[in-house]
Amino acid sequence: MTDTPTFDRRMLEALICPQTQTRLDYDAERQELISPRAQLAYPIREGIPVMLVDEARRIED
């Protein structure tokens, strides 16, 4: 068992991309929320999504 908090997938129903106002996909391996439309990956730190565009990683095609 790990002490690292996990992301509650039910949050996906309430969270949207702050830039595009569209749905997000959960990447469990990288602990990120992905906005396909904005091509951004928002980090999840200690189980809490960081929904700031300035903190997001740009996704390259």
Protein Blocks (a to p, Z undefined) as FASTA:
>chain_A
ZZbdcddfklmmmpccfklopacdddfklopaddfklopacddeehiacfbfklpccddZ
Z
